[in-house]
């Protein structure tokens, strides 16, 4: 398996929909703690000033673990809850991680960085077999999951886009999924998606600024500014984004438990992402009833508008617990699931032949300013003109358009330019064409 393939599997498995949910969960818990501390102070603030001591956040292990029926290096992510003083998520880096099967097999995992543990060998979970997650944390706490097995399998029959208005009357495109269970246990589903879209710089030209020998201190300043051919692709780029929501579907109440027109995504007709060509990869996970309930609770908590509507620690009943320490709290779920995926492409003209393309993400009107500026090392008199071209090029903020033959700008300079992203798509995406891309 290539390094690129491993990277794609990593991106897909640790989709940010789950990470975002856990992130919002902990932010919610932190907010609850702050409010519970501050509310009593409001009643007594007129008596004396109370200085808050550093708040302590419970040191909880956060586990993201989904084993699939894909033959690959499986992955598990371990982090710690974070305190008020930081917004970063501390990884758990020194744990011993393994998965044990009911057939006596042990699959060891090694830490690959950022709290992600990768199995030493490729394997796929198999029907009719159970698996348990065992974690020996750096602090000596040992965690074990309940035995879990595949709940069933289901195929994706069709992934398609239809032009429709949403409930707010906004014209756009819905992306729907149809599927069919392949076993009786396929009743609960979770979906992830990864969307990729093409970016075309609207004011790209074949030449650009090149600044060398720049020294802003002498008077006059020193620099060499040239207009040279571009040496890399900067006109057409691609951007890939993971989903940020927990999408779930329950077909237990249906007489015929098929998946019909399940809405994966809505994009408005003015969304920049569909300006040219758009692709979405959807992954369908068959869940157990307990896994479905856990992810539903996680989603409800992270989406709650009021922290007072959120329950306290212990609200997420997972299937992992510490077996040697009662005081070692943990949050997470060990999931064993089957996965199917399908990709869809469409271009703007295919769905919206009667509309203009969505506007670019920023205003791309050409302008100009003086080529040079006064010394930065001497007192500078008030200057009503915009930042000089030399300094804007040095800051990487503009792209060349042409000589300023039309005297553009309040203080016309030698050249006309636009914001960098208008002439250089690599500001917004990658100029590497994805391997899966089809025009």
VEXDREN-2710 file (C-alpha; in Angstrom, 1 decimal):
% VEXDREN-2710
k/r/px/py/pz
1/UNK/0.0/0.0/0.0
2/UNK/1.4/3.4/-1.0
3/UNK/2.1/6.2/1.5
4/UNK/-0.5/8.3/-0.4
5/UNK/-3.1/5.5/0.1
6/UNK/-2.3/5.3/3.8
7/UNK/-2.7/9.0/4.1
8/UNK/-6.1/8.9/2.4
9/UNK/-7.2/6.1/4.7
10/UNK/-6.1/8.1/7.7
11/UNK/-8.0/11.2/6.5
12/UNK/-11.2/9.2/5.8
13/UNK/-11.2/7.3/9.1
14/UNK/-10.5/10.2/11.4
15/UNK/-13.1/12.3/9.8
16/UNK/-13.5/15.7/11.5
17/UNK/-17.2/15.1/12.1
18/UNK/-16.2/13.0/15.1
19/UNK/-13.4/15.2/16.2
20/UNK/-15.6/18.3/15.9
21/UNK/-18.3/16.6/18.0
22/UNK/-15.8/15.7/20.7
23/UNK/-14.2/19.2/20.6
24/UNK/-17.6/20.8/21.0
25/UNK/-18.5/18.4/23.8
26/UNK/-15.4/19.4/25.8
27/UNK/-16.0/23.1/25.1
28/UNK/-19.6/22.6/26.4
29/UNK/-18.3/21.0/29.6
30/UNK/-15.8/23.8/30.1
31/UNK/-18.5/26.4/29.7
32/UNK/-20.7/24.6/32.2
33/UNK/-17.9/24.6/34.7
34/UNK/-17.2/28.3/34.2
35/UNK/-20.9/29.3/34.6
36/UNK/-21.2/27.1/37.8
37/UNK/-18.3/29.0/39.2
38/UNK/-19.4/32.5/38.1
39/UNK/-23.1/32.4/39.0
40/UNK/-22.5/32.3/42.8
41/UNK/-19.9/35.1/42.5
42/UNK/-22.6/37.4/41.0
43/UNK/-24.5/37.3/44.3
44/UNK/-21.5/38.0/46.5
45/UNK/-19.5/40.4/44.2
46/UNK/-20.8/43.4/46.2
47/UNK/-19.1/42.0/49.4
48/UNK/-15.6/41.4/48.2
49/UNK/-13.6/40.7/45.1
50/UNK/-12.8/37.1/44.6
51/UNK/-9.9/36.1/42.3
52/UNK/-10.5/32.8/40.5
53/UNK/-7.8/30.2/40.9
54/UNK/-6.6/28.3/37.9
55/UNK/-9.4/25.9/36.9
56/UNK/-8.7/22.2/36.8
57/UNK/-10.2/20.1/34.0
58/UNK/-10.7/16.4/34.7
59/UNK/-8.0/14.4/33.0
60/UNK/-10.1/12.2/30.8
61/UNK/-8.9/9.9/28.1
62/UNK/-10.7/10.5/24.9
63/UNK/-10.8/7.5/22.5
64/UNK/-11.8/7.5/18.8
65/UNK/-11.8/3.9/17.6
66/UNK/-13.6/2.5/14.6
67/UNK/-12.4/-0.8/13.1
68/UNK/-13.8/-1.6/9.7
69/UNK/-14.2/-4.5/7.3
70/UNK/-11.7/-2.9/5.0
71/UNK/-8.4/-4.7/4.6
72/UNK/-5.9/-2.0/5.7
73/UNK/-3.9/-0.7/8.6
74/UNK/-6.6/0.1/11.2
75/UNK/-6.2/3.3/13.2
76/UNK/-7.2/4.5/16.7
77/UNK/-6.8/8.0/18.1
78/UNK/-6.2/8.9/21.8
79/UNK/-6.2/12.3/23.3
80/UNK/-6.7/14.0/26.7
81/UNK/-9.3/16.5/27.8
82/UNK/-7.8/20.0/27.7
83/UNK/-7.9/22.8/30.3
84/UNK/-9.1/26.4/30.3
85/UNK/-5.7/27.7/29.4
86/UNK/-5.4/26.0/26.0
87/UNK/-7.5/25.3/23.0
88/UNK/-5.2/22.5/21.7
89/UNK/-6.0/18.9/22.2
90/UNK/-3.1/17.0/24.0
91/UNK/-2.4/13.7/22.4
92/UNK/-1.9/10.5/24.4
93/UNK/1.5/9.4/23.0
94/UNK/2.9/6.7/25.4
95/UNK/0.0/4.2/25.5
96/UNK/0.1/0.5/24.7
97/UNK/-2.8/-0.2/22.3
98/UNK/-4.0/-3.6/21.1
99/UNK/-7.2/-5.2/19.7
100/UNK/-8.0/-8.8/20.8
101/UNK/-10.3/-11.2/18.9
102/UNK/-12.3/-14.1/20.2
103/UNK/-10.1/-16.3/18.1
104/UNK/-7.1/-15.5/20.3
105/UNK/-5.5/-13.1/17.8
106/UNK/-3.9/-9.9/19.1
107/UNK/-3.4/-6.9/16.8
108/UNK/-0.8/-4.5/18.2
109/UNK/-0.9/-0.7/17.4
110/UNK/2.0/1.7/17.4
111/UNK/2.0/5.4/17.9
112/UNK/2.5/7.3/14.6
113/UNK/2.2/10.9/15.9
114/UNK/-0.5/13.3/17.2
115/UNK/-2.1/10.6/19.3
116/UNK/-2.9/8.3/16.3
117/UNK/-2.0/4.6/16.7
118/UNK/-1.8/2.4/13.6
119/UNK/-2.0/-1.4/13.5
120/UNK/1.3/-3.1/12.9
121/UNK/-0.3/-5.2/10.1
122/UNK/-3.2/-4.9/7.8
123/UNK/-6.4/-6.7/8.8
124/UNK/-10.2/-6.4/8.4
125/UNK/-12.8/-7.2/11.0
126/UNK/-14.8/-10.4/10.0
127/UNK/-18.5/-11.3/10.4
128/UNK/-19.3/-13.5/13.3
129/UNK/-16.2/-12.6/15.3
130/UNK/-15.9/-10.3/18.3
131/UNK/-13.1/-7.8/19.1
132/UNK/-12.1/-5.9/22.2
133/UNK/-9.9/-2.8/22.5
134/UNK/-7.3/-2.8/25.3
135/UNK/-5.4/0.3/26.2
136/UNK/-2.6/0.6/28.8
137/UNK/-2.2/4.3/29.3
138/UNK/1.0/6.1/30.3
139/UNK/-0.4/6.8/33.8
140/UNK/-0.9/3.1/34.5
141/UNK/-4.7/3.0/33.9
142/UNK/-5.9/0.1/31.9
143/UNK/-9.0/0.5/29.7
144/UNK/-11.0/-2.3/28.0
145/UNK/-14.0/-2.2/25.8
146/UNK/-16.9/-4.6/25.7
147/UNK/-16.7/-7.3/22.9
148/UNK/-18.0/-5.8/19.7
149/UNK/-18.9/-7.4/16.3
150/UNK/-20.2/-6.4/12.9
151/UNK/-23.9/-5.5/13.0
152/UNK/-24.4/-6.1/9.3
153/UNK/-23.6/-4.8/5.9
154/UNK/-25.4/-2.6/3.4
155/UNK/-24.5/-1.4/-0.1
156/UNK/-24.8/2.0/-1.6
157/UNK/-26.9/1.7/-4.7
158/UNK/-26.8/5.2/-5.9
159/UNK/-25.3/8.6/-5.0
160/UNK/-26.8/11.4/-7.0
161/UNK/-27.4/15.2/-7.2
162/UNK/-30.7/16.9/-7.8
163/UNK/-31.4/20.6/-8.2
164/UNK/-34.0/21.6/-5.6
165/UNK/-34.8/24.4/-3.2
166/UNK/-34.3/23.7/0.5
167/UNK/-36.8/24.4/3.3
168/UNK/-35.8/28.1/3.3
169/UNK/-36.5/28.4/-0.4
170/UNK/-32.8/28.6/-1.4
171/UNK/-32.1/27.3/-4.9
172/UNK/-29.4/24.7/-4.8
173/UNK/-28.4/21.1/-5.1
174/UNK/-29.2/18.2/-2.8
175/UNK/-26.9/15.2/-2.7
176/UNK/-29.0/12.0/-2.0
177/UNK/-28.0/8.4/-1.2
178/UNK/-30.0/5.2/-1.9
179/UNK/-28.9/2.0/-0.3
180/UNK/-30.0/-1.6/0.5
181/UNK/-29.3/-3.7/3.6
182/UNK/-27.4/-6.9/2.8
183/UNK/-28.2/-8.5/6.2
184/UNK/-30.9/-8.2/8.9
185/UNK/-28.7/-6.3/11.4
186/UNK/-28.2/-3.3/9.1
187/UNK/-30.6/-0.9/10.7
188/UNK/-28.5/2.0/11.9
189/UNK/-26.2/4.1/9.8
190/UNK/-23.6/6.8/10.1
191/UNK/-22.2/8.8/7.2
192/UNK/-19.1/10.7/6.5
193/UNK/-18.2/12.6/3.4
194/UNK/-15.1/14.3/1.9
195/UNK/-15.7/16.9/-0.8
196/UNK/-13.3/18.2/-3.3
197/UNK/-13.8/21.2/-5.6
198/UNK/-12.0/22.9/-8.4
199/UNK/-10.7/26.5/-8.0
200/UNK/-9.8/28.7/-11.0
201/UNK/-8.1/32.0/-10.3
202/UNK/-10.2/34.5/-12.2
203/UNK/-7.4/37.1/-12.8
204/UNK/-4.6/34.7/-13.5
205/UNK/-1.9/35.8/-15.9
206/UNK/1.2/34.0/-17.2
207/UNK/3.6/36.4/-15.4
208/UNK/4.1/37.5/-11.9
209/UNK/6.2/39.7/-9.6
210/UNK/9.7/38.7/-8.5
211/UNK/11.2/40.7/-5.7
212/UNK/14.9/40.3/-4.8
213/UNK/17.6/42.2/-3.0
214/UNK/14.9/43.9/-0.9
215/UNK/16.1/46.1/2.0
216/UNK/13.5/48.5/3.4
217/UNK/15.9/50.4/5.7
218/UNK/18.2/52.5/3.4
219/UNK/17.0/55.8/2.0
220/UNK/16.1/55.3/-0.7
221/UNK/15.2/51.6/-0.1
222/UNK/16.9/48.9/-2.1
223/UNK/15.1/46.3/-4.2
224/UNK/14.9/44.7/-7.6
225/UNK/11.4/44.2/-8.9
226/UNK/10.9/42.1/-12.0
227/UNK/7.9/40.7/-14.0
228/UNK/8.8/37.1/-14.8
229/UNK/7.0/34.0/-16.2
230/UNK/5.3/31.9/-13.5
231/UNK/7.2/28.7/-12.8
232/UNK/4.4/26.6/-11.2
233/UNK/0.8/25.9/-11.8
234/UNK/-1.2/28.7/-10.1
235/UNK/-4.3/29.0/-12.3
236/UNK/-6.2/25.7/-11.4
237/UNK/-6.2/24.2/-8.0
238/UNK/-8.2/21.8/-5.9
239/UNK/-9.4/21.9/-2.3
240/UNK/-10.5/18.9/-0.2
241/UNK/-12.5/19.2/3.0
242/UNK/-13.9/16.6/5.4
243/UNK/-17.4/16.7/6.8
244/UNK/-17.9/18.4/10.1
245/UNK/-21.2/16.9/11.2
246/UNK/-22.4/13.5/12.5
247/UNK/-24.9/12.2/10.0
248/UNK/-27.0/9.3/11.1
249/UNK/-30.0/7.3/9.7
250/UNK/-32.3/4.9/11.5
251/UNK/-34.5/2.6/9.4
252/UNK/-36.0/0.5/12.2
253/UNK/-39.5/2.0/11.8
254/UNK/-39.7/1.3/8.1
255/UNK/-41.7/-1.7/6.8
256/UNK/-39.1/-2.0/4.0
257/UNK/-35.8/-0.9/5.6
258/UNK/-34.2/0.4/2.4
259/UNK/-32.4/3.8/2.3
260/UNK/-34.2/6.1/-0.1
261/UNK/-33.2/9.7/-0.9
262/UNK/-31.2/10.2/2.3
263/UNK/-29.9/13.8/2.2
264/UNK/-26.2/13.8/2.6
265/UNK/-25.5/17.5/1.7
266/UNK/-27.1/20.7/0.4
267/UNK/-25.2/23.3/-1.4
268/UNK/-26.7/26.6/-2.5
269/UNK/-26.5/27.7/-6.1
270/UNK/-24.3/30.6/-5.0
271/UNK/-21.9/28.4/-3.1
272/UNK/-18.3/29.0/-4.3
273/UNK/-17.5/25.3/-3.9
274/UNK/-19.6/24.4/-6.9
275/UNK/-18.4/27.2/-9.2
276/UNK/-16.7/24.8/-11.6
277/UNK/-16.5/21.1/-10.8
278/UNK/-17.3/19.4/-7.5
279/UNK/-16.9/15.9/-6.2
280/UNK/-18.0/14.2/-3.0
281/UNK/-16.9/10.9/-1.5
282/UNK/-19.5/9.4/0.8
283/UNK/-18.8/6.6/3.3
284/UNK/-21.6/4.6/4.9
285/UNK/-21.0/2.9/8.2
286/UNK/-23.4/0.2/9.6
287/UNK/-23.7/0.8/13.3
288/UNK/-25.0/-1.2/16.3
289/UNK/-27.9/0.2/18.3
290/UNK/-25.5/1.1/21.1
291/UNK/-23.0/2.9/18.7
292/UNK/-25.9/4.7/17.1
293/UNK/-27.2/5.9/20.4
294/UNK/-23.7/7.1/21.5
295/UNK/-23.0/9.1/18.3
296/UNK/-26.5/10.6/18.5
297/UNK/-25.9/11.7/22.0
298/UNK/-22.5/13.2/21.0
299/UNK/-24.2/15.0/18.1
300/UNK/-27.0/16.3/20.3
301/UNK/-24.6/17.6/23.0
302/UNK/-22.2/19.3/20.6
303/UNK/-25.1/21.0/18.8
304/UNK/-26.9/22.2/21.9
305/UNK/-27.5/26.0/22.0
306/UNK/-27.4/26.2/25.8
307/UNK/-24.9/24.6/28.1
308/UNK/-27.7/24.3/30.7
309/UNK/-29.5/21.8/28.4
310/UNK/-26.3/19.7/28.4
311/UNK/-25.9/16.9/30.9
312/UNK/-22.8/16.6/33.1
313/UNK/-19.8/14.2/32.7
314/UNK/-21.1/10.7/32.3
315/UNK/-23.7/11.8/29.8
316/UNK/-22.1/9.7/27.1
317/UNK/-22.4/6.1/27.9
318/UNK/-19.7/4.4/25.9
319/UNK/-18.5/0.9/25.9
320/UNK/-15.0/1.5/27.3
321/UNK/-14.0/1.6/31.0
322/UNK/-11.0/1.5/33.2
323/UNK/-10.6/-1.9/34.7
324/UNK/-8.0/-1.2/37.4
325/UNK/-9.0/2.4/38.5
326/UNK/-12.4/3.6/39.4
327/UNK/-11.2/7.2/39.2
328/UNK/-9.9/7.0/35.6
329/UNK/-12.7/8.5/33.6
330/UNK/-12.9/7.9/29.9
331/UNK/-15.0/9.1/27.0
332/UNK/-15.3/7.3/23.6
333/UNK/-16.7/4.3/21.8
334/UNK/-15.0/1.3/20.3
335/UNK/-16.9/0.6/17.1
336/UNK/-16.7/-2.4/14.8
337/UNK/-18.4/-1.5/11.5
338/UNK/-18.8/-2.4/7.8
339/UNK/-18.1/0.4/5.4
340/UNK/-19.1/1.1/1.8
341/UNK/-18.3/4.2/-0.2
342/UNK/-19.2/5.9/-3.5
343/UNK/-18.0/9.1/-5.3
344/UNK/-20.1/11.6/-7.2
345/UNK/-19.0/14.3/-9.7
346/UNK/-20.9/17.2/-11.2
347/UNK/-20.2/20.5/-12.9
348/UNK/-22.1/23.7/-12.3
349/UNK/-23.4/23.9/-15.8
350/UNK/-25.0/20.5/-15.6
351/UNK/-27.3/21.5/-12.8
352/UNK/-27.6/25.3/-13.3
353/UNK/-27.5/26.0/-17.0
354/UNK/-29.6/29.1/-16.6
355/UNK/-27.5/30.7/-13.8
356/UNK/-24.2/32.6/-13.7
357/UNK/-21.4/31.0/-11.8
358/UNK/-21.2/31.8/-8.1
359/UNK/-19.0/34.8/-7.2
360/UNK/-15.4/34.3/-6.3
361/UNK/-14.5/34.3/-2.6
362/UNK/-13.1/37.9/-2.7
363/UNK/-13.3/41.1/-4.7
364/UNK/-10.8/40.8/-7.6
365/UNK/-10.9/44.4/-9.0
366/UNK/-7.5/45.5/-10.2
367/UNK/-5.9/48.4/-8.6
368/UNK/-2.4/50.0/-8.1
369/UNK/-0.3/51.9/-5.6
370/UNK/3.2/53.5/-5.6
371/UNK/6.0/51.1/-6.5
372/UNK/8.3/51.9/-3.6
373/UNK/8.0/53.5/-0.2
374/UNK/10.1/55.6/2.2
375/UNK/12.7/54.1/4.5
376/UNK/11.3/52.1/7.3
377/UNK/14.3/53.1/9.4
378/UNK/13.6/56.8/9.4
379/UNK/10.6/58.8/10.7
380/UNK/7.8/58.5/8.2
381/UNK/5.6/61.4/7.4
382/UNK/1.8/60.8/7.1
383/UNK/1.2/59.0/3.8
384/UNK/-2.4/58.9/2.3
385/UNK/-1.4/56.3/-0.3
386/UNK/-1.9/52.6/0.0
387/UNK/1.0/50.2/0.8
388/UNK/3.6/50.2/-1.9
389/UNK/3.8/47.4/-4.5
390/UNK/7.2/46.4/-3.2
391/UNK/6.0/45.9/0.3
392/UNK/2.8/44.1/-0.8
393/UNK/4.9/41.7/-2.9
394/UNK/7.2/41.2/0.0
395/UNK/4.2/40.3/2.2
396/UNK/2.8/37.9/-0.5
397/UNK/-0.5/39.7/-0.8
398/UNK/-0.8/40.6/-4.5
399/UNK/-0.5/39.1/-8.0
400/UNK/0.6/40.9/-11.1
401/UNK/-2.0/41.9/-13.8
402/UNK/-0.4/44.3/-16.3
403/UNK/1.4/47.6/-16.6
404/UNK/-0.9/50.3/-15.1
405/UNK/-1.7/52.0/-18.4
406/UNK/-5.1/53.1/-17.1
407/UNK/-3.8/54.9/-14.0
408/UNK/-5.7/52.7/-11.6
409/UNK/-5.8/53.4/-7.9
410/UNK/-5.9/56.5/-5.7
411/UNK/-2.1/56.8/-6.0
412/UNK/-1.3/55.1/-9.4
413/UNK/1.9/53.2/-9.6
414/UNK/3.9/51.3/-12.3
415/UNK/1.8/48.1/-12.2
416/UNK/-1.8/47.0/-11.8
417/UNK/-2.4/44.1/-9.4
418/UNK/-5.1/42.1/-7.6
419/UNK/-5.3/40.3/-4.3
420/UNK/-3.0/37.3/-4.4
421/UNK/-5.8/34.7/-4.4
422/UNK/-7.3/36.3/-7.5
423/UNK/-4.3/35.4/-9.5
424/UNK/-2.8/32.5/-7.6
425/UNK/-5.1/29.6/-6.8
426/UNK/-2.5/28.0/-4.4
427/UNK/-3.6/30.5/-1.8
428/UNK/-6.9/28.6/-1.6
429/UNK/-6.0/25.1/-2.6
430/UNK/-3.4/22.7/-4.0
431/UNK/-2.2/22.7/-7.5
432/UNK/-1.8/18.9/-7.4
433/UNK/-4.6/17.2/-9.3
434/UNK/-6.1/14.5/-7.1
435/UNK/-5.6/10.9/-8.3
436/UNK/-9.3/10.3/-8.4
437/UNK/-10.2/13.4/-10.3
438/UNK/-12.3/13.1/-13.5
439/UNK/-13.2/16.0/-15.8
END
